[in-house]
Amino acid sequence: MRTHQAVSAWLEQELAAGRLAIGSRLPGERAMAEQLGISRASVREGTRVLEALGVVRAGVGSGPQAGTVITGNPALALDSALRLHVASAHLPVGDVVETRLLLETWAAAHASPDSPALARAALLLDEMDRHDDGPDGFLERDSLFHVALAEAAGNVLIGAMMGSLRGSIAAYTQRLTAGLPDWGATSDRLRREHRAILEAVLSGRGGTAAELVRSHIEGFYREAGVAQDASASPRQAALSPGVPEI
């Protein structure tokens, strides 16, 4: 379970039990971390996601307005996020790729080398190396890797958008692998590119990481035969005859 889901599930339970109510203030980070068995940094990250979803409002300063106030039910907010996720599974491939390029190149350029999300990204790459479970398993980890990179930029909305698009990313990449001439060669290349991207981010070379991400995404797109040539943009490719939709 991801951090914001753990915090959200706890909050739903507290609301259902009547221990908290809309308008109540959340306990402090330390108390929540002890109750949930996670770090204070993880509590902070989960609270930020819930704030972006409109579930809580973080107060500043001292006095009556201090503390984090519950403003909505997380089940309703996450239901809206789920609807976006389901809708994203039917988006045109070209639109998904364009959006990825916009979000992921920005995120790579602004990712913090100290972000906990990068440790998760590194573990996913290790799993790719250890497990040979075919394109489906590889591409599922691939999509999670890209979401982790986006989260490393520290922008909650960018991370949430990438998380919502994850289903579409995994779906269209899995469909496009059918047109690849040699999956083994492609997966080896993708592994090398993943490592180079992560290394650039960890060493603070955001500009390089952004260019590597762009090349990585566009390269797979071209190799799968969706774009007509190397200069075609994702939207141009999406408008070309024979381009599949998810």
N, C-alpha and C positions, 0 to 999 in steps of 0.2 A: 504493500500500500504506500502510495506517495505521501509526502509530508502533508500537503494541504488536505488530502483525503482523510488522513488520520485526525487532524485537527477538526475537520468538518464533521466526521463521524462522532467524535467526542462531543462536539457542540450540539449535534442533533440529539444525542442521548440526554444531555443535561437539560435541553429544552423540553424533551418529552417527559422527563422525570419531574419537571417543575422546579428543579434546583436553580435554573436560570430562566430568564424571560426576555422578550424583546424590550430593550431599554436598559437591561442589566449590563454591568461592566464585567469583562473577562477577568479572571484571576491574573496575577502577575506571571511573567514568563517563567520564572523559576518554579512556581507552583504548578503551572500547566505542564512543564517539562517533566516534573516528578510524577504527575498523574498519568501522563501518556508514555513515559519511558523513553523520551526522545530528548535531544539536546535543546538548549535554549535557542540556538541559531535556527534549528528546525522549526520550533514554535514560531519564531519571528517570521520565517519564510512562509509558513502556513497561514499565519494571520495576514500577511501582505496579500496573498492570493484571495483570501476571503474578503479583504477590503476591496480589492479590484472587482470582485463579483457583487459588491454591495451588501454583503452579509454583516460586516462590522464597520465601524467608523473609529479611526484612531484619533484620540484627543491629544492635545499638546498642553504643556505648562502644568499648572497645579490647580487645585480647587475642583468645583463641580464638573468642569469640562475635561478633567484629566482622565486618562485611562482609555481603554478600547471598549466601545459601546456596541452591543448587539443591535443591529438595525433590521435584520431579516432572517428568515429561515434558510439555512444552507441547502436543504433539500430542494427548495424551489429554485434557488440560484443555480445549483448544479444541474437541475433538470433543463434549464435554459441552455447551459453549456453542452449538455448531452444532445439537445436538439441541433445545435450547431455542428456537433461532431457527426451526427447522422446525416445531416444535409451535406456536409463536406464530402461524403462518400460518393456523391453524384455529380461532383464538379468536373468540368472538362479538364483533361490532363494539362493542356497549355496554361489554363488559368492557375492551376495548382503550382506548376513550375514557376510561373512568373511571380506568384506570391512568395514562394520559397526563396527565390533569388533576392527579392526585396527584403524579406525578414532575416534570412540567414546570413547574407553578406553584411548587413548592418550589425547583427548580433555578433558575428565573428570579429568584426572590427572593434567592438566595444566590450567583448567578453573579459571578465576579470580572471587573471591567472590563479587567483586564490579562491575562486568559486567552488563550493562543495560539489556542484553539478559536474565539474570536470573529472572528479574521482569516479563518479558514476559512468561518465563517458569512457574513461579508461577501462573500467571493468567490462563494459559492453564489448570493447575491442578485443579484450582478452578472451571473452566468451566466443567471439567470432573465430578466433584462432583455434580454440580448443574443440569446438563442436562443428562437425561436418554434417549438418542436418538439412542440406540442400538450400535452394534459393529462398524458400519460405522462411525458414528459421533465420537465415542470414539477414534477409531484408527486414524482418521484424526488429532485429537488433539494430539494424542500420537506421530505421526510422526513430527508434528510441535514442540512438546516439545523436541524431540531428536535433531532437527535442532538447536533450541535455545541453548541447552547445548553445542553443537559443536561450535557455534558462540561465546560462553562465553570464549573460549580459546584464542580468539584474533587473530587467524591465519585465514586470509581472505580466503586463498585457501581451507583450511579444511571446513570452513563454506560454501563456494560456492559448494564444492563437495557434502556435505551433503544435501544442498538445491536441487542439481540436482538429488540426489538419492531419494528424498522424495517421488516422485510418485511411485517408485518401492517399497519402504518401506511400504507405505499405501496399495498398491495393493496386495503384497504377504501376509501381515498380515491379510487383509480382506479375502483373499481366504482361508487361513489356519484356520480361526476361524470356518469354517464349520466342521472341525474335532475335535473341542473341546467338551468334554462331558458336561461342565457346564460353559457357558459364564459368568454368574453372579459371580461365584466363581473366575474365571480367572480375570475378570475386577477388582474385589476387591483386589486381590493379586497384580495386576499391579499398582493400585493406591498406595498401601502401598510402593511398591518398588520405584515408582517415587518420593514419598515424601522423602524416605530415601536417594535416590541419591541426590536430591536437597539439603537436609539438610547437607549432607557430603560436597558438593561443597561450600555451603555458609559458613560452618565452617572451610574451608581451609584444609579439609582432602582429598586431591586429590587422594592419593593411595587407600583409602577406597572407594571413589567415583568410581574409575576405576574398582575395583573388583565388586562393586555392579552393575555397568553397564554391565559387562561381564556376571554375573549371571542372570541378568534381561533378556538380549537378548537370551542367550543360553537356559534359562528356558522356555521362550515362544516357542522357536523353538522345544524343546523336547516335551513339552506338546501338541503341535499341531500334534505330531506324525511323524515329518519329519526325525529326527535323529533316528537311530535304538537303540541307548543306550546313556547313559550319557557321555560316553567317546568318542563318535564319533565326529569328527570335522565337521564343516559345509561343507567342501569340500568332505569329505568322505560320508557324508549324501547325498550331491548333486549327487554323482556318484552312489548311491544305486538305485535299480530298484524302479519305482513308485513314485519318487520324482517329484513334479510338477514344471513347469517353469511358469513364469509370462506371 
